[in-house]
Amino acid sequence: MTNNNLLPEKAVFNRSNPSVNMTLKEAASYVACSPRKLRDLVLTRRVKHARVGSKIVIRREWLDAFLEKGGAR
């Protein structure tokens, strides 16, 4: 028998205090685009990223630099 009250709440991304390292989904929320669009930008090397195994990780400072250069224009 499990107690559902012990399960953690679903994590909600807070743009006002984003973590330093973000998943693709969190990073897409941060730059206000779809995860698919951001993945395309990563695969074409327009957004700096790192991989941890098969996961894409993007640092907040890399996204800020991307946005300062004009984003996905």
N, C-alpha and C positions, 0 to 999 in steps of 0.2 A: 504494500500500500504506500503510495507516494503522497506527499503533501504539496499541492500546487502553489501554496503560499511561499514555499522556499525557492521556487524557480525565479531567476533574475528577470527583471523587466527587460523588454526589448530595447536595445541601445538606440538612442536617438542622437543624430549628429547635431552638434551645436555649433553653428557657424561663428558665433561670437568668441568661442574659445576652442578652435580646432587643434587637434594633436599635431605634433611635429611630423610624424609619419602617418600617411593616410592610405587607406585601400582605394581602389579605383572608384568604388561607389561613393565613399566619403569625399574624395577629391572632386568628383563630378558635382556633388552637391555644393562644394566650396566655390567652384567656378561657375555654377549655375548652368550646367549643360548635362546632357544625358551621358550615362556611363558608356554607351556605345560610341558616341562622338569622341569622348575623351580617350577611349581605347584606340580609336582610329588615329588620333593625334599622337598617341604613344607609339603605335606601330610604325608611323611614318617619321618618328624621331623628332617631332615638333615640340614634344613635352619631355623634359628630362625625367627619368624614372630609374628604378632599380627593380630587380626581381629577387624574390625570396622563394626559391623553388619555382613553382609555376605562378606564384602570386605576383602581381604588379604592386609596387609600393612607390608612392610619390611624396616627396617632402614638401611641406607647405612653402618653404622658401623658393623651391623650384617652380611651384605654381604661381607664386607672386611675381617671379621674374618673367614667366611666360605672359602673364597678364600685363605687366609693365611694357612689354615689347609690342603689345597690341592684340594679344590673344590669338584667336583662330581666324583672323581676317584673311 
